């Protein structure tokens, strides 16, 4: 069986020893953002959007806890711009996850 080897003369050399980050990114860019694969480009874009959304939710969770405890104690600290249709689903998801963690912890 013949082993297929890539033509090493055409491929740029990427070394971890070099300190030029931009050169490394430039050499790896065709693999991260292939020009002939729009499906991969879409997946990368969607992954970045979901990653940013997850970070925003992670930052907002303590505020949702604050607003929910304020609503339970009667101190309505929920901002007026925060619509209920946004708070209720997020709080239900958080309550579901807390319940799942508690169920796993107590079993």
Beta strands, then each sheet from edge to edge (+ up, - down):
end
